[in-house]
Amino acid sequence: MAVLVDKKAKQFLKNAELIASAHMLSEIVEQMAKNITTVLAGQYPLVLCVMSGAVVFSGQLLQLLNFPLDFDYIHPTRYNQTLEGGVIEWKVLPPANLKGRVVLVLDDVLDEGFTLAAIRQCIIEEGAKAFYSAVLADKAIGKTKPISADFIGMSLPDRYVFGYGMDIKGLWRNLPAIFAMKE
């Protein structure tokens, strides 16, 4: 099985092009940290990582936030290792005590916006005082989204992307850069 997975993984890379290098992503995350610090320093926010795609982004960003914060994770999914989104399924809900909290949600990509909008609704319904979102990338899909992020690192073309925490059929989350499937 390992040989088949290796072959499949190499084929994905062969059919992809580099969109953002590790160096470029490092600079983007540094700038995002400065912007987030300007807004949220002194508010002791609860920072929530959206699993599993935002784990690398979150890990890089958290080191650069120079203020006290609380950290946890949530795990909604629409993809389940497929390439198209479906109904939102909560694998891990937000923590129970959000009442009066300032919450910052970290996500990898703002695609159509349905997942982030559902996260926001859930967090506000649980009594959060304020909701902020930071996405590494906003995908240019050519239509209006139900939500926009407060902090955006970069814009991406409307193509399937992977690497830097994002997967392609469960593979390549561990790449230090972002790749897009060739058109």
C-alpha atoms as a printed R data frame, in Angstrom:
    type eleno elety resid chain resno       x      y       z
1   ATOM     1    CA   MET     A     1   0.000  0.000   0.000
2   ATOM     2    CA   ALA     A     2   2.844  2.415   0.836
3   ATOM     3    CA   VAL     A     3   4.198  2.103  -2.712
4   ATOM     4    CA   LEU     A     4   0.786  2.958  -4.193
5   ATOM     5    CA   VAL     A     5   0.383  5.967  -1.903
6   ATOM     6    CA   ASP     A     6   3.898  7.163  -2.753
7   ATOM     7    CA   LYS     A     7   3.191  6.856  -6.474
8   ATOM     8    CA   LYS     A     8  -0.135  8.704  -6.128
9   ATOM     9    CA   ALA     A     9   1.484 11.468  -4.042
10  ATOM    10    CA   LYS     A    10   4.280 11.977  -6.569
11  ATOM    11    CA   GLN     A    11   1.705 12.170  -9.371
12  ATOM    12    CA   PHE     A    12  -0.137 14.970  -7.556
13  ATOM    13    CA   LEU     A    13   3.095 16.974  -7.290
14  ATOM    14    CA   LYS     A    14   3.923 16.322 -10.932
15  ATOM    15    CA   ASN     A    15   0.539 17.780 -11.943
16  ATOM    16    CA   ALA     A    16   0.836 20.853  -9.700
17  ATOM    17    CA   GLU     A    17   2.603 24.177  -9.723
18  ATOM    18    CA   LEU     A    18   4.078 26.217  -6.894
19  ATOM    19    CA   ILE     A    19   1.761 29.049  -5.815
20  ATOM    20    CA   ALA     A    20   3.493 30.237  -2.616
21  ATOM    21    CA   SER     A    21   7.005 29.347  -1.436
22  ATOM    22    CA   ALA     A    22   7.900 28.655   2.190
23  ATOM    23    CA   HIS     A    23   9.704 32.016   2.348
24  ATOM    24    CA   MET     A    24   6.692 33.879   0.957
25  ATOM    25    CA   LEU     A    25   4.375 32.155   3.451
26  ATOM    26    CA   SER     A    26   6.680 33.068   6.326
27  ATOM    27    CA   GLU     A    27   6.514 36.748   5.341
28  ATOM    28    CA   ILE     A    28   2.724 36.592   4.967
29  ATOM    29    CA   VAL     A    29   2.254 35.020   8.400
30  ATOM    30    CA   GLU     A    30   4.586 37.590  10.005
31  ATOM    31    CA   GLN     A    31   2.514 40.444   8.569
32  ATOM    32    CA   MET     A    32  -0.728 38.790   9.669
33  ATOM    33    CA   ALA     A    33   0.652 38.447  13.210
34  ATOM    34    CA   LYS     A    34   1.419 42.175  13.307
35  ATOM    35    CA   ASN     A    35  -2.092 43.030  12.095
36  ATOM    36    CA   ILE     A    36  -3.761 40.655  14.557
37  ATOM    37    CA   THR     A    37  -1.626 41.938  17.438
38  ATOM    38    CA   THR     A    38  -2.671 45.518  16.668
39  ATOM    39    CA   VAL     A    39  -6.347 44.563  17.004
40  ATOM    40    CA   LEU     A    40  -6.384 41.856  19.694
41  ATOM    41    CA   ALA     A    41  -3.498 42.578  22.088
42  ATOM    42    CA   GLY     A    42  -4.836 43.111  25.591
43  ATOM    43    CA   GLN     A    43  -8.109 41.252  24.985
44  ATOM    44    CA   TYR     A    44  -6.967 37.726  26.030
45  ATOM    45    CA   PRO     A    45  -8.721 36.093  23.058
46  ATOM    46    CA   LEU     A    46  -9.572 32.452  22.652
47  ATOM    47    CA   VAL     A    47  -7.797 31.384  19.467
48  ATOM    48    CA   LEU     A    48  -9.378 28.404  17.705
49  ATOM    49    CA   CYS     A    49  -7.578 26.418  15.016
50  ATOM    50    CA   VAL     A    50  -9.833 24.862  12.387
51  ATOM    51    CA   MET     A    51  -8.579 21.295  12.016
52  ATOM    52    CA   SER     A    52  -6.949 19.873  10.103
53  ATOM    53    CA   GLY     A    53  -6.073 22.317   7.335
54  ATOM    54    CA   ALA     A    54  -5.109 25.264   9.551
55  ATOM    55    CA   VAL     A    55  -2.756 23.360  11.858
56  ATOM    56    CA   VAL     A    56   0.469 24.463  10.115
57  ATOM    57    CA   PHE     A    57  -0.738 28.059   9.700
58  ATOM    58    CA   SER     A    58  -1.828 28.158  13.358
59  ATOM    59    CA   GLY     A    59   1.469 26.750  14.588
60  ATOM    60    CA   GLN     A    60   3.447 29.350  12.660
61  ATOM    61    CA   LEU     A    61   1.179 32.256  13.594
62  ATOM    62    CA   LEU     A    62   0.862 31.518  17.325
63  ATOM    63    CA   GLN     A    63   4.616 31.893  17.837
64  ATOM    64    CA   LEU     A    64   4.403 35.449  16.505
65  ATOM    65    CA   LEU     A    65   1.452 36.696  18.566
66  ATOM    66    CA   ASN     A    66   3.063 38.679  21.396
67  ATOM    67    CA   PHE     A    67   0.161 38.788  23.826
68  ATOM    68    CA   PRO     A    68  -1.552 36.357  26.220
69  ATOM    69    CA   LEU     A    69  -4.167 34.132  24.632
70  ATOM    70    CA   ASP     A    70  -6.084 30.935  25.193
71  ATOM    71    CA   PHE     A    71  -5.875 28.215  22.536
72  ATOM    72    CA   ASP     A    72  -8.097 25.335  21.452
73  ATOM    73    CA   TYR     A    73  -9.326 23.738  18.257
74  ATOM    74    CA   ILE     A    74 -12.515 22.945  16.401
75  ATOM    75    CA   HIS     A    75 -13.106 20.435  13.649
76  ATOM    76    CA   PRO     A    76 -15.932 21.109  11.243
77  ATOM    77    CA   THR     A    77 -15.631 19.506   7.830
78  ATOM    78    CA   ARG     A    78 -17.352 19.685   4.478
79  ATOM    79    CA   TYR     A    79 -14.808 17.733   2.482
80  ATOM    80    CA   ASN     A    80 -13.968 14.414   4.221
81  ATOM    81    CA   GLN     A    81 -11.045 13.739   1.829
82  ATOM    82    CA   THR     A    82 -13.089 14.617  -1.253
83  ATOM    83    CA   LEU     A    83 -12.462 17.539  -3.580
84  ATOM    84    CA   GLU     A    84 -15.945 19.071  -3.259
85  ATOM    85    CA   GLY     A    85 -17.679 20.368  -0.149
86  ATOM    86    CA   GLY     A    86 -20.909 18.958   1.187
87  ATOM    87    CA   VAL     A    87 -22.924 19.350   4.391
88  ATOM    88    CA   ILE     A    88 -21.006 20.617   7.435
89  ATOM    89    CA   GLU     A    89 -20.231 17.876   9.928
90  ATOM    90    CA   TRP     A    90 -18.879 18.796  13.376
91  ATOM    91    CA   LYS     A    91 -16.193 16.345  14.487
92  ATOM    92    CA   VAL     A    92 -15.233 18.641  17.402
93  ATOM    93    CA   LEU     A    93 -17.482 21.513  18.502
94  ATOM    94    CA   PRO     A    94 -16.224 24.798  19.979
95  ATOM    95    CA   PRO     A    95 -15.460 24.735  23.724
96  ATOM    96    CA   ALA     A    96 -18.510 24.972  25.956
97  ATOM    97    CA   ASN     A    97 -17.704 28.266  27.684
98  ATOM    98    CA   LEU     A    98 -17.553 31.034  25.072
99  ATOM    99    CA   LYS     A    99 -19.792 33.487  26.923
100 ATOM   100    CA   GLY     A   100 -18.240 36.946  26.923
101 ATOM   101    CA   ARG     A   101 -15.060 35.796  25.131
102 ATOM   102    CA   VAL     A   102 -13.285 37.416  22.218
103 ATOM   103    CA   VAL     A   103 -12.718 34.582  19.738
104 ATOM   104    CA   LEU     A   104 -10.247 34.443  16.859
105 ATOM   105    CA   VAL     A   105 -10.704 31.560  14.420
106 ATOM   106    CA   LEU     A   106  -7.718 30.533  12.292
107 ATOM   107    CA   ASP     A   107  -8.483 28.761   9.017
108 ATOM   108    CA   ASP     A   108  -6.468 27.783   5.978
109 ATOM   109    CA   VAL     A   109  -8.574 28.886   2.995
110 ATOM   110    CA   LEU     A   110 -11.774 30.855   2.629
111 ATOM   111    CA   ASP     A   111 -13.343 29.013  -0.319
112 ATOM   112    CA   GLU     A   112 -17.091 29.515  -0.628
113 ATOM   113    CA   GLY     A   113 -17.349 30.718   2.980
114 ATOM   114    CA   PHE     A   114 -20.001 28.267   4.182
115 ATOM   115    CA   THR     A   115 -17.801 26.585   6.794
116 ATOM   116    CA   LEU     A   116 -16.506 29.845   8.271
117 ATOM   117    CA   ALA     A   117 -20.036 31.303   8.314
118 ATOM   118    CA   ALA     A   118 -21.280 28.222  10.206
119 ATOM   119    CA   ILE     A   119 -18.393 28.522  12.665
120 ATOM   120    CA   ARG     A   120 -19.194 32.194  13.255
121 ATOM   121    CA   GLN     A   121 -22.887 31.460  13.814
122 ATOM   122    CA   CYS     A   122 -22.085 28.693  16.313
123 ATOM   123    CA   ILE     A   123 -19.618 30.854  18.253
124 ATOM   124    CA   ILE     A   124 -21.947 33.866  18.409
125 ATOM   125    CA   GLU     A   125 -24.853 31.627  19.489
126 ATOM   126    CA   GLU     A   126 -22.644 30.342  22.330
127 ATOM   127    CA   GLY     A   127 -22.348 33.899  23.657
128 ATOM   128    CA   ALA     A   128 -18.988 35.146  22.392
129 ATOM   129    CA   LYS     A   129 -18.526 38.898  22.855
130 ATOM   130    CA   ALA     A   130 -16.662 39.262  19.557
131 ATOM   131    CA   PHE     A   131 -15.736 37.053  16.609
132 ATOM   132    CA   TYR     A   132 -12.684 37.531  14.409
133 ATOM   133    CA   SER     A   133 -11.360 35.292  11.686
134 ATOM   134    CA   ALA     A   134  -7.957 34.997  10.078
135 ATOM   135    CA   VAL     A   135  -7.433 32.956   6.933
136 ATOM   136    CA   LEU     A   136  -4.122 32.255   5.317
137 ATOM   137    CA   ALA     A   137  -5.737 32.560   1.902
138 ATOM   138    CA   ASP     A   138  -8.922 33.849   0.326
139 ATOM   139    CA   LYS     A   139  -9.794 31.961  -2.834
140 ATOM   140    CA   ALA     A   140 -11.065 34.109  -5.717
141 ATOM   141    CA   ILE     A   141 -14.157 32.107  -6.695
142 ATOM   142    CA   GLY     A   142 -15.928 34.829  -8.670
143 ATOM   143    CA   LYS     A   143 -19.063 35.027  -6.534
144 ATOM   144    CA   THR     A   144 -20.230 36.619  -3.294
145 ATOM   145    CA   LYS     A   145 -19.433 34.741  -0.087
146 ATOM   146    CA   PRO     A   146 -21.629 34.693   3.042
147 ATOM   147    CA   ILE     A   147 -18.685 35.907   5.157
148 ATOM   148    CA   SER     A   148 -15.367 37.642   4.738
149 ATOM   149    CA   ALA     A   149 -12.337 37.182   6.970
150 ATOM   150    CA   ASP     A   150 -11.037 39.962   9.205
151 ATOM   151    CA   PHE     A   151  -7.417 39.080   8.455
152 ATOM   152    CA   ILE     A   152  -6.355 37.659   5.080
153 ATOM   153    CA   GLY     A   153  -2.839 36.584   4.199
154 ATOM   154    CA   MET     A   154  -3.087 36.211   0.448
155 ATOM   155    CA   SER     A   155  -5.445 35.649  -2.455
156 ATOM   156    CA   LEU     A   156  -5.460 32.358  -4.353
157 ATOM   157    CA   PRO     A   157  -6.817 31.438  -7.771
158 ATOM   158    CA   ASP     A   158  -9.940 29.278  -7.925
159 ATOM   159    CA   ARG     A   159  -8.007 26.019  -8.204
160 ATOM   160    CA   TYR     A   160  -7.460 23.074  -5.911
161 ATOM   161    CA   VAL     A   161  -4.538 23.882  -3.589
162 ATOM   162    CA   PHE     A   162  -2.536 21.776  -1.163
163 ATOM   163    CA   GLY     A   163   0.469 21.945   1.135
164 ATOM   164    CA   TYR     A   164   1.144 24.022   4.264
165 ATOM   165    CA   GLY     A   165  -1.532 22.075   6.151
166 ATOM   166    CA   MET     A   166  -3.979 21.634   3.268
167 ATOM   167    CA   ASP     A   167  -4.325 18.192   1.752
168 ATOM   168    CA   ILE     A   168  -5.111 16.606  -1.551
169 ATOM   169    CA   LYS     A   169  -6.995 13.382  -0.850
170 ATOM   170    CA   GLY     A   170  -5.323 13.134   2.556
171 ATOM   171    CA   LEU     A   171  -1.797 13.721   1.237
172 ATOM   172    CA   TRP     A   172   0.818 16.493   1.287
173 ATOM   173    CA   ARG     A   173  -0.326 18.497   4.349
174 ATOM   174    CA   ASN     A   174   3.339 18.431   5.350
175 ATOM   175    CA   LEU     A   175   4.665 20.444   2.396
176 ATOM   176    CA   PRO     A   176   6.227 23.784   3.464
177 ATOM   177    CA   ALA     A   177   4.753 25.594   0.443
178 ATOM   178    CA   ILE     A   178   1.389 25.828  -1.353
179 ATOM   179    CA   PHE     A   179   0.812 24.134  -4.684
180 ATOM   180    CA   ALA     A   180  -2.157 24.277  -7.073
181 ATOM   181    CA   MET     A   181  -3.273 21.619  -9.490
182 ATOM   182    CA   LYS     A   182  -2.498 22.637 -13.052
183 ATOM   183    CA   GLU     A   183  -5.518 23.689 -15.081
